[in-house]
Structures are given as structure tokens and as C-alpha cells.
Amino acid sequence: FPTSSLPSDDNSAGTPRSDGGSFVLSSQSSIPSVRSLQRPSPDCLAGFEMSSASSTRIPCGAVHSLAVSASSLLAGTASAALFRFQNPGDLTEPELLTSSSDEGAVKCIAVAAATIFTAHQDGKIRVWELTGRLRRVASLPTASDRAFRFLLPRNHVPLRRHRSSLWIDHVDAVSALAARNGFLYSVSWDRTLKIWRLSDFRCIESVRAHDDAVNALAVSDDGTVYTGSADTRIRVWARSDGQKKHSLVATLEGHRSAVNALALSSDDSILYSGACDRSILVWEREESAQHMLVAGALRGHTRAVLCLAVASGFLVSGSADRTVRVWRRGIDNQYSSVAVLEGHERPVKSLAVSAPKPASGSVLIYSGSLDGEVKAWW
């Protein structure tokens, strides 16, 4: 398929090659065989406006991850720094919470109540409590979990060149996290999905999920897990009644290139996937099917779709084309591109969306790019 690569200094947002080589961020042509779900007319855009209300450039490199925690915005960077904005509407004063170059880029941030989880390039997941000051409470897998399993040969899995590791270890970058219903889910470029019990931070399950790096993750309220990979596929995992382990329920195929992002609608009935083929696929559950079926595609980005976020009936997408798009779903299941937010100078790698304000119903969108800039839009 034809590709159009970004300049070499944009490569850090790319998908790892399966041979372990350098990173390439490329955009492939979108999928003509999947019908468009977009409205042909712009009438629905009337009265909808968004603009950049605040922005700042973080001094510690590319912004790889964003998350909303209580009334704060958290930002993770390529240099392993974690920042907090205590007034998310005003991004002028970022507070550096922690920084350690040995840990590698903060690839993802997940929040569960007062606990913060950060996924890192070095294959570790770090657990923090933020009560005034940030305090690290654990690193996953924990030392006690490793010691408990180390002596039994069955807990070791082979790696390349006659090496082995414990099955609870991620042996490559942890690319995505999700905290749900007392569990933490993680996926990695090592092609695995792992599940951690939050009560004691022990790893209780590891699944070889894909044939290439796993880039994206979404978990529904009923425990169904969706993983997206550089192998172009989305896989669906669930526990059968009475089973302790997850098994493969379905493989969703529709993208022509690496899947970079996944997001679920607020009621978990719709799955959105973004990929290097420049498209967002919309997957819906039909009554006659036990899993998601592709309903159509959203097109508009001119380069790879790198991140997705959902809030209050809106879908937000960030792309290597340096724009953020806001999509609204109508009652007829058609979508409108209600805003194209421009201003970033490098690819948009991360998004976060705040809950709508009761008085106005407006949604606050945050976007982070590879030049270290964070923007707030409403």
C-alpha cells in the first residue's frame, strides 16, 4: 500500500516494526470498501464553535499521554516526566511531579480514584498516590510477586537468544492501560495483554494477544477487553461463565494498517478504532451477533489517527496531520465533523476529555503533541 512518511523528527509517535527496528510513523490510504457514516451536508455545524482557550509548552519533550484526575490534568512526556495542571482551564503553570530518564517515556496514564498508574517505555507500570505530593507506592510487577514466582520453572517464558523472563513481566514498552472494576489491564509492544488485581497489585493473567505490537486497549464495564495491534487487527477477549481466564471471542478486521487507538462509547455499545490508514472505524453490536460488527468509517484526517477520546455523545480524534477533530453522533447513527481544531505544530499524540459541565453542557478537550505543547479547547 502507498505510504507517506512524516519527517524523521516525527518518528517517535510511530508504531514499532515487528523486527524490533526503528520507528516509522506512516499514513496509508483510507479504506474505500467501508461505507462512510458522515453526513453529506454541514447544516449540523451551525452554532457549534470551539477554540483554544489555553496552551503551554512543556520543557521536557513530546507529550505522550494525558489524563484527567479529579480537578487536575496530568501529562506524561517522552523524557519520563509527569506534570500536573491544578487549574485545567489555565495551562500556564505546569507542576513537575516526577522525572526519571531511566524509566523511559510515560506512554499512558490511567486513574482509579486517588491512585494513578503510569505505563513506561522500560516495560514497567508505576503506581502513585497523589495526596498533595506525589508518592510512589509500587512498581509492577512488584518485587514480592517476582520473588514468589521466581523459583518455579513454569513461571518462566522463553525469549530470544536463549533468554527467559517471568510471565508477569512486560519485556517491551507498555503502550496502554485501563483500570476497571478492581483490575488494571495493560498491553505492550511485547504482544501481550496482562491483568493485575488492584487489591494486592499481583498479576493474575497474561495473554499472548497479537502477532505484532499491541498499541491500544479498551475495557467495557462487563469486563470485555478490546486490543488493537500493529498487525491491523482488533481482538475481543472475555471470560466465559465459570472461567478464570480470558479467551478470544472475536477478531475484528477492517483496517489496512496498524491500529493506534481504541475508545468505547459511554454505554459500551460502540467501539471506535483509529489507525495509520487515516480512518476511524465505527463498530456496533447487533442483536444477532455476539460481538461488534463494522458499521462504517469516519474520514477527514489526512494522516495517521493516533488517539481517540469519548465524552457526552462526542468523539474526539487526534492525528499526525496535527489536527484534532470533534465528531457528533446523530439520532440516525450518522456522524458530523463539527469542529477541526488547528494550532499544533507537530502530530497530536494524546487526548483527554473532561466531563461536561451541568450548567452549559460544554466539554473541555485537552490535546498533547510531539513538540511538548498541551492545549485546552472548549
C-alpha positions, 0 to 999 in steps of 0.5 A: 500500500502507498505510504507517506512518511512524516519527517524523521523528527516525527518518528517517535509517535510511530508504531514499532516494526515487528523486527524490533527496528526503528520507528516509522510513523506512516499514513496509508490510504483510507479504506474505500470498501467501508461505507462512510457514516458522515453526513453529506451536508454541514447544516449540523455545524451551525452554532457549534464553535470551539477554540483554544482557550489555553496552551503551554509548552512543556520543557521536557519533550513530546507529550505522550499521554494525558489524563484527567484526575479529579480537578487536575490534568496530568501529562506524561512526556517522552523524557519520563516526566509527569506534570500536573495542571491544578487549574485545567482551564489555565495551562500556564503553570505546569507542576513537575511531579516526577522525572526519571530518564531511566524509566523511559517515556510515560506512554499512558496514564490511567486513574482509579480514584486517588491512585494513578498508574503510569505505563513506561517505555522500560516495560514497567507500570508505576503506581502513585498516590497523589495526596498533595505530593506525589508518592510512589507506592509500587512498581509492577510487577512488584518485587514480592510477586517476582520473588514468589514466582521466581523459583518455579520453572513454569513461571518462566517464558522463553525469549530470544537468544536463549533468554527467559523472563517471568510471565508477569513481566512486560519485556517491551514498552507498555503502550496502554492501560485501563483500570476497571472494576478492581483490575488494571489491564495493560498491553505492550509492544511485547504482544501481550495483554496482562491483568493485575488485581488492584487489591494486592497489585499481583498479576493474575493473567497474561495473554499472548494477544497479537502477532505484532505490537499491541498499541491500544486497549479498551475495557467495557464495564462487563469486563470485555477487553478490546486490543488493537495491534500493529498487525491491523487487527482488533481482538475481543477477549472475555471470560466465559461463565465459570472461567478464570481466564480470558479467551478470544471471542472475536477478531475484528478486521477492517483496517489496512494498517496498524491500529493506534487507538481504541475508545468505547462509547459511554454505554459500551455499545460502540467501539471506535478504532483509529489507525495509520490508514487515516480512518476511524472505524465505527463498530456496533453490536447487533442483536444477532451477533455476539460481538461488534460488527463494522458499521462504517468509517469516519474520514477527514484526517489526512494522516495517521489517527493516533488517539481517540477520546469519548465524552457526552455523545462526542468523539474526539480524534487526534492525528499526525496531520496535527489536527484534532477533530470533534465528531457528533453522533446523530439520532440516525447513527450518522456522524458530523465533523463539527469542529477541526481544531488547528494550532499544533505544530507537530502530530497530536499524540494524546487526548483527554476529555473532561466531563461536561459541565451541568450548567452549559453542557460544554466539554473541555478537550485537552490535546498533547503533541510531539513538540511538548505543547498541551492545549485546552479547547472548549 
